[in-house]
Amino acid sequence: MELLRAPLSIGLAINSICDLDCKYCYAQPFTLISMMTENALTIVQDAAEMGVFKIAIEGGEPLIHKGLFIILDYALSQGLEVDLLSNGTQIDDEKIKRMQDLATRFEKWTGIQISLDSTDPMVNDSTRGKGKLVMDNINKLLERGVPVSLGTVVTHKNVVELEDIVNTYYAPINRQAIWPGVRSYHFIKAMPTWKSLKNYEELALTKDDFLALKKTREYFDKLMKADNTLEITLLSDKDDFPDADESASMPCAAGYKQLIIRSDMLVATCDLSLNVIIGDLTKQTLKEVWDGIALREVKAMDVLPCVLALGRTEPYNITETPNKRNLSMLRREAVERLSAMNNRIKGC
Ligand code: SF4
C-alpha cells in the first residue's frame, strides 16, 4: 500500500476513564489518565497542518472530559471532520446546548455517535449497561435537533435485535420516533480484545447467528434502496458474508490510513492494538511518528498490529526497541495466545 503524507483520520482517546464496563471493551484496562486539553489542541493543530481529514474523539467516555467542547470547537474550526463517539450516559442540558450550538455553527459536524446494543434495556445491559438512560438521552438529543448516529456491537446476545434498533429510530418506519430520527447506523462485530476474550463464549457469533444476519442484511439493503439518505453498515468482512460484493470488504487501515493517540500521548495504529506503541507525542511530533521507523517496522511485519496486541494488558513500546528480533518475539507471544484460544478468533 502506498504511503500517504498524513493519516486520513486519527482517533483521539482523550481519556481512559468510563462509567461503563462493556463485556467487549477495546479500551480496558483503563489507565484513568485524561489528556490535557492543551495537548489535545496541539495534536489537532498538527493533524490539520499535516492534512488529516477526520478526527474521532473517543475514550473511555469523552463526555467525562472537562475540555471536550473546547477540543470539538477547535477541531471543527480547523476544518476537520469530527466524530464524537460516546456511550450516551453523560448527557445533560448544558451539554445538549453545546452540541446544538456546534450543529448550528459547523456544517461538517455529523453529531454524536451513541452506542446502543438493543432497544430492550435488559438485552443492552447484558453487554453494556444503563440502556434505559441511554435511550432517554437519545430522545432528548433528537428532540433538541442534535444529529445522532448509532453504533452497535453485534454479539450472540443481540444478533436478533438489530432490525428493532433501526425500526425504533428510523422515523419513516416508526411514526412515534422524533423527527428526523436516526439516519446512520453502524453494526460492528465484537473484536478480540483483552476484555472480549474473557467473555468470548457468551459473545461469539454462531453459524445460526450468521444465517440470521444474512436476513437482517437483506432487510437493511431493502430499506437503503428505498431511501438513499439512510446509511447502515452491517459488519464488513468478506469472511462474514462470503457472497458480499468485494468492494464492501474494508482492508485494514491501521498504520496506513489512521493512527490512534492514547490519553497518555502514546500512539498506536488502531483501537484494537492500543498496547502496541509506535510513538510518543511527549517526545515526538505527529509527523515524526507517522514517518518514523517504529511504524515502518510494524507495517513490514506479516501480521496485523491487532494480532500483536491480542490479549496484552501492558503496553509494548516499539519506539524503544524497534528491531526485528523484538517484533518477532511479540509476534511469537501473540501466536501462542492465539493457539491457546484454539483458533476460535478470526482476527480483524
Ligand atoms: S466499550 Fe466504551 S463505553 Fe464500554 S466500557 Fe469501554 S470505553 Fe466504556
Residues whose N, C-alpha, C, O or C-beta is under 5 A from the ligand:
A	BS01	SF4	C18 L20 D21 C22 C25 Y26 A27 G59 G60 E61 N87
